[in-house]
């Protein structure tokens, strides 16, 4: 039964525009910080959805300006993801189960620059990719050039398996960061403490400044994504 539900939802997600879809077992994420703190209560699984951004927009990024085309692709992907997860939650509800779609991009905690949940944590648990040294999800197909969203549900589903970290000795993202927000790291699956590998204040300050540029309006930079060799 769970396999049937899983296949149906994956097919629906793809038909709605998703490129990568997977299911995460929430037992693997019991210590994950969420807003509110009880967000995952009574849910068993998370459906992780990803859409890639056009690779060309990253080639146009400079240290001074992420570019209007990247900002447009970023907004468009977020809107598409929100529509996909909304429709998935609607279908799950029709089957008589509970579902909660989580916005693709919505900052809840300004100080920590965090949303309701870490979409990349769910995506990693679902087997869509691994957490790279740039603290982003790295997919085998597209590298970090994807946007993510999530649906929490109690529908019985068949979860995927996390992928092993494949960054190896590569440090291109760390070396390229304009504000040195990324720190040398060697975690296997996921950093125990984000602060040990990432200076959120440095990164977030840059994102806020770049968002003020003409025709940007989004908290984006993209340098560590641009230089990642995976998926190029």
C-alpha positions in Angstrom: 0.0 0.0 0.0 2.7 2.5 1.0 4.6 1.7 -2.2 1.5 2.5 -4.3 1.0 5.8 -2.5 4.7 6.7 -3.0 4.6 6.0 -6.7 1.4 7.9 -7.2 2.8 11.0 -5.4 6.1 10.9 -7.2 4.4 10.7 -10.5 2.0 13.6 -9.6 5.0 15.7 -8.4 6.8 15.1 -11.7 3.6 15.9 -13.7 3.3 19.2 -11.8 6.8 20.3 -12.7 9.2 18.7 -10.2 12.5 17.3 -11.5 13.7 15.5 -8.4 11.4 14.0 -5.7 12.1 11.8 -2.7 10.7 10.7 0.6 12.5 11.1 3.9 11.8 9.2 7.1 11.4 11.7 9.9 13.0 9.3 12.3 16.3 10.3 10.8 15.6 14.0 11.6 14.2 13.8 15.1 16.7 16.4 16.4 16.2 18.9 13.5 15.4 22.4 14.6 12.0 23.7 13.3 9.8 26.8 13.6 7.5 26.2 15.5 9.4 23.6 17.5 6.5 21.1 17.2 6.1 21.4 13.5 6.9 17.7 12.8 4.6 16.3 15.5 2.2 13.6 14.3 4.0 13.4 10.9 6.1 10.4 9.8 7.5 11.4 6.4 8.6 14.3 4.4 8.3 14.6 0.6 11.2 16.5 -0.7 10.8 18.3 -4.1 13.5 19.9 -6.2 13.7 21.9 -9.4 16.9 23.0 -11.0 17.8 26.5 -12.0 19.2 27.2 -15.5 23.0 26.7 -15.4 23.6 29.7 -17.6 22.4 32.2 -14.9 25.2 31.1 -12.6 27.8 31.8 -15.3 26.7 35.5 -15.2 27.2 35.9 -11.5 30.0 38.2 -10.3 31.2 39.0 -6.8 29.6 42.5 -7.2 26.2 41.4 -8.5 24.4 38.0 -8.7 22.4 39.3 -11.7 18.8 40.0 -12.6 18.5 36.6 -14.4 19.5 34.6 -11.3 17.1 36.6 -9.2 14.3 36.0 -11.7 15.1 32.2 -11.9 15.2 32.1 -8.0 11.8 33.7 -7.7 10.2 31.6 -10.4 11.5 28.3 -9.0 10.2 29.2 -5.5 6.8 29.9 -6.9 6.7 26.7 -8.9 7.8 24.7 -5.8 5.1 26.3 -3.7 2.5 25.3 -6.2 3.8 21.8 -6.5 3.8 21.2 -2.7 0.4 22.8 -2.3 -1.1 20.4 -4.9 0.7 17.4 -3.3 -0.7 18.3 0.1 -4.1 18.7 -1.4 -4.0 15.2 -3.0 -2.8 13.7 0.3 -5.7 15.3 2.1 -8.1 13.8 -0.5 -6.8 10.3 0.5 -7.7 11.0 4.1 -4.2 11.8 5.5 -2.7 14.9 6.9 -0.2 17.1 5.0 1.6 20.4 5.6 3.4 22.1 2.7 6.4 24.2 3.8 7.2 27.4 1.8 10.3 27.1 -0.4 11.7 30.4 0.8 10.5 32.2 3.9 12.9 33.5 6.6 11.4 33.0 10.1 14.4 33.7 12.2 16.3 36.7 10.9 19.2 36.3 13.4 19.9 32.7 12.3 18.7 33.2 8.7 16.5 30.1 9.0 13.1 29.2 7.6 10.4 26.9 9.1 12.7 23.9 8.4 15.9 23.0 6.6 14.7 21.8 3.2 18.1 20.5 2.4 18.1 18.2 5.5 14.9 16.6 4.3 16.3 16.3 0.8 19.5 14.6 2.1 17.5 12.2 4.2 15.3 11.4 1.1 18.4 10.5 -1.0 18.3 13.5 -3.4 21.9 14.5 -2.6 24.4 15.2 0.2 25.3 18.3 2.2 28.4 19.9 0.7 31.1 22.1 2.1 29.1 25.1 1.0 26.3 23.8 3.4 24.0 23.4 0.5 22.4 20.3 -0.9 24.6 18.8 -3.7 22.6 16.7 -6.1 24.5 14.3 -8.5 22.6 15.6 -11.5 22.6 19.4 -10.9 25.1 20.0 -8.1 23.8 22.7 -5.8 21.9 24.5 -8.6 18.5 23.5 -7.3 15.7 25.0 -5.2 13.8 22.9 -2.6 10.5 22.6 -0.9 8.9 20.1 1.5 5.6 18.5 2.4 5.2 16.8 5.8 2.7 14.0 6.0 1.4 11.0 8.0 0.6 9.1 4.8 2.4 5.7 4.7 5.2 6.1 2.2 8.4 4.3 1.2 11.4 6.4 2.2 14.6 6.8 0.3 18.2 6.4 1.7 20.7 9.2 2.3 23.6 9.5 -0.1 27.2 9.4 1.0 29.1 12.7 0.9 31.1 13.0 -2.4 32.8 16.3 -2.0 36.1 14.6 -1.1 39.1 17.0 -0.9 37.5 19.7 -3.1 37.4 23.2 -1.4 36.4 25.4 -4.4 33.4 26.8 -2.6 35.3 27.6 0.5 38.1 29.3 -1.4 35.7 31.3 -3.6 33.5 32.8 -0.8 33.9 36.6 -1.0 33.3 37.1 2.7 35.0 33.9 4.0 31.8 32.6 5.5 32.7 29.0 4.8 35.2 27.3 7.0 37.3 24.2 6.2 35.4 21.1 7.3 35.5 17.3 7.1 32.0 16.2 8.3 30.8 13.0 6.8 27.0 13.5 6.5 25.9 16.7 8.2 27.7 19.2 10.5 26.9 18.7 14.1 27.1 22.4 14.7 26.5 24.7 11.7 28.5 27.5 13.3 31.7 25.3 13.2 31.6 25.2 9.4 29.7 28.4 8.4 29.6 32.0 9.6 25.9 32.8 9.1 26.4 36.5 10.0 29.0 37.1 7.3 26.9 35.3 4.7 23.6 36.9 5.6 25.0 40.4 5.8 26.2 40.0 2.2 22.9 38.6 1.0 21.0 41.5 2.5 23.3 44.0 0.8 23.1 42.3 -2.5 19.3 42.2 -2.3 19.3 46.0 -2.3 20.8 46.1 -5.8 18.6 47.2 -8.7 16.3 44.5 -10.0 17.6 41.9 -7.4 15.2 42.0 -4.4 16.2 38.5 -3.3 18.8 37.4 -0.7 21.1 35.7 -3.2 24.8 35.5 -3.9 25.5 32.3 -5.8 29.3 32.3 -5.8 29.7 29.0 -3.9 27.1 27.5 -6.2 28.8 28.8 -9.4 32.1 27.3 -8.6 30.9 23.8 -7.6 32.1 21.3 -10.2 29.3 18.8 -9.5 26.6 18.8 -12.1 28.4 21.2 -14.5 
